[in-house]
Amino acid sequence: MTDSLSEGDILDAVARCAGRHGRGARPPAEGAEVSRLQMLDLTVDRSIETRTTKQVHRGGRPDLSHLTVYEGDLGDCPVEPPADPARPKTVEFVLRGSVRKVSCTCAGGRTPCERCSTRGTLRCTEGSPCPECAGIDPCTWCDGTGKRRTGAPAAARSGPARPRVTCAECRKPGTACPGCRGKGVKKCTKCNGTGAVPCPSCDGEGSTRHDGCDGTGTLTLYTGGFVTYTAHRTSLTLPEPRPPRRVRHRTRGAAWERVTLKKAGAALPDGLDPSHHKAVGAALAPRPDEVSRRAELRWLPLAQVVLADDPDHVFYVFPGRDGPEACSVWSRRRVLRAAWSAAAAAVLLVLVLALIG
């Protein structure tokens, strides 16, 4: 609690800490400025309930026997909130008399494959260039595309010309390279020279399983009621501004006072600093549709000490596991002095470099 640190305890702890700075004597009370603070951490886990109804579509003929049947208003259905407010939970109901079976709009549980456009095959791209035409002029009519080419003719290969054969792509006689028959690639072992491989999305069938009906061609429709418990967490840390980082680190293992509040409107503990009551009360205010909560509140008395004959340090005293402990941080005056010294050193370095350059 705030008064668990007496002034004597505070000055003794400061003396022990100051001794590490070359001071051993206990500072006189009139030479020490003591400010009382309190560190506080609050975490509130709330379980927020929402109830909704909607039309549910499920594929096939699912077993709904595990769902509780309700009639009338979903709000009248009793549901046990989660034991731990930090854990979400959803309970599903089914409205009595709302279950019906309908046929799916797909074709018997299948839908056209979009990847191959129902062809069941894809163009093979693994064949190596034809050794005869190198894929440059496989067909003088279609260039291996199966359609009459437009624009400039394909570049001719050097070397003796060979008789042309009927193109396997456009079926034009006397236009294709005899080595690849217009395909531009040599026979591929993967597609056996056909230029097509089975589509991996549909396994060559041209259609895929319709997930909406689980491939059954049937849908089960019903009105579902859903009671959902959402975990909502809020936190509060005081005072503001927070103590220095080193102080926060040192107080992690300190003797914090702790209390757990599980009901809205529960009385705040006596040891809480009155200056924190308003902020804590606002953080603990009930939320709409809140059904349960768990508030973890912990606080620690803290004393800030400034010694008249040691303006370079600020001391913080707090209850430790084995009695009052203290730690020190640089005062604002010393931080500013160090910053000015660093800036002056940087300017001096720039000037030296300019002179020798």
Secondary structure in CASP SS format (residue, H / E / C, confidence):
PFRMAT SS
TARGET T0000
AUTHOR 0000-0000-0000
METHOD secondary structure of the structure
MODEL  1
M C 1.00
T H 1.00
D H 1.00
S H 1.00
L C 1.00
S C 1.00
E H 1.00
G H 1.00
D H 1.00
I H 1.00
L H 1.00
D H 1.00
A H 1.00
V H 1.00
A H 1.00
R H 1.00
C H 1.00
A H 1.00
G H 1.00
R C 1.00
H C 1.00
G C 1.00
R C 1.00
G C 1.00
A C 1.00
R C 1.00
P C 1.00
P C 1.00
A H 1.00
E H 1.00
G H 1.00
A E 1.00
E E 1.00
V E 1.00
S E 1.00
R E 1.00
L E 1.00
Q E 1.00
M E 1.00
L E 1.00
D E 1.00
L E 1.00
T E 1.00
V E 1.00
D E 1.00
R E 1.00
S E 1.00
I E 1.00
E E 1.00
T E 1.00
R E 1.00
T E 1.00
T E 1.00
K E 1.00
Q E 1.00
V E 1.00
H E 1.00
R E 1.00
G E 1.00
G C 1.00
R C 1.00
P C 1.00
D C 1.00
L C 1.00
S C 1.00
H C 1.00
L C 1.00
T E 1.00
V E 1.00
Y E 1.00
E C 1.00
G C 1.00
D C 1.00
L H 1.00
G H 1.00
D H 1.00
C C 1.00
P C 1.00
V C 1.00
E C 1.00
P C 1.00
P C 1.00
A C 1.00
D C 1.00
P C 1.00
A C 1.00
R C 1.00
P C 1.00
K E 1.00
T E 1.00
V E 1.00
E E 1.00
F E 1.00
V E 1.00
L E 1.00
R C 1.00
G C 1.00
S C 1.00
V C 1.00
R E 1.00
K E 1.00
V E 1.00
S E 1.00
C C 1.00
T C 1.00
C C 1.00
A E 1.00
G C 1.00
G C 1.00
R E 1.00
T E 1.00
P E 1.00
C C 1.00
E C 1.00
R C 1.00
C C 1.00
S C 1.00
T C 1.00
R C 1.00
G C 1.00
T E 1.00
L E 1.00
R E 1.00
C C 1.00
T C 1.00
E C 1.00
G C 1.00
S C 1.00
P E 1.00
C C 1.00
P C 1.00
E C 1.00
C C 1.00
A C 1.00
G C 1.00
I C 1.00
D C 1.00
P C 1.00
C E 1.00
T C 1.00
W C 1.00
C C 1.00
D C 1.00
G C 1.00
T C 1.00
G C 1.00
K C 1.00
R C 1.00
R C 1.00
T C 1.00
G C 1.00
A C 1.00
P C 1.00
A C 1.00
A C 1.00
A C 1.00
R C 1.00
S C 1.00
G C 1.00
P C 1.00
A C 1.00
R C 1.00
P C 1.00
R C 1.00
V E 1.00
T C 1.00
C C 1.00
A C 1.00
E C 1.00
C C 1.00
R C 1.00
K C 1.00
P C 1.00
G C 1.00
T C 1.00
A E 1.00
C C 1.00
P C 1.00
G C 1.00
C C 1.00
R C 1.00
G C 1.00
K C 1.00
G C 1.00
V E 1.00
K C 1.00
K C 1.00
C C 1.00
T C 1.00
K C 1.00
C C 1.00
N C 1.00
G C 1.00
T C 1.00
G C 1.00
A E 1.00
V E 1.00
P E 1.00
C C 1.00
P C 1.00
S C 1.00
C C 1.00
D C 1.00
G C 1.00
E C 1.00
G C 1.00
S E 1.00
T E 1.00
R E 1.00
H C 1.00
D H 1.00
G H 1.00
C H 1.00
D C 1.00
G C 1.00
T C 1.00
G C 1.00
T E 1.00
L E 1.00
T E 1.00
L E 1.00
Y E 1.00
T E 1.00
G E 1.00
G E 1.00
F E 1.00
V E 1.00
T E 1.00
Y E 1.00
T E 1.00
A E 1.00
H E 1.00
R E 1.00
T E 1.00
S E 1.00
L E 1.00
T E 1.00
L E 1.00
P C 1.00
E C 1.00
P C 1.00
R C 1.00
P C 1.00
P C 1.00
R H 1.00
R H 1.00
V H 1.00
R H 1.00
H H 1.00
R H 1.00
T H 1.00
R H 1.00
G H 1.00
A C 1.00
A C 1.00
W C 1.00
E E 1.00
R E 1.00
V E 1.00
T E 1.00
L E 1.00
K C 1.00
K C 1.00
A C 1.00
G C 1.00
A C 1.00
A C 1.00
L C 1.00
P C 1.00
D C 1.00
G C 1.00
L C 1.00
D C 1.00
P H 1.00
S H 1.00
H H 1.00
H H 1.00
K H 1.00
A H 1.00
V H 1.00
G H 1.00
A H 1.00
A H 1.00
L C 1.00
A C 1.00
P C 1.00
R C 1.00
P C 1.00
D C 1.00
E E 1.00
V E 1.00
S E 1.00
R E 1.00
R E 1.00
A E 1.00
E E 1.00
L E 1.00
R E 1.00
W E 1.00
L E 1.00
P E 1.00
L E 1.00
A E 1.00
Q E 1.00
V E 1.00
V E 1.00
L E 1.00
A C 1.00
D C 1.00
D C 1.00
P C 1.00
D C 1.00
H E 1.00
V E 1.00
F E 1.00
Y E 1.00
V E 1.00
F E 1.00
P E 1.00
G E 1.00
R C 1.00
D C 1.00
G E 1.00
P E 1.00
E E 1.00
A E 1.00
C E 1.00
S E 1.00
V E 1.00
W E 1.00
S C 1.00
R H 1.00
R H 1.00
R H 1.00
V H 1.00
L H 1.00
R H 1.00
A H 1.00
A H 1.00
W H 1.00
S H 1.00
A H 1.00
A H 1.00
A H 1.00
A H 1.00
A H 1.00
V H 1.00
L H 1.00
L H 1.00
V H 1.00
L H 1.00
V H 1.00
L H 1.00
A H 1.00
L H 1.00
I H 1.00
G C 1.00
END
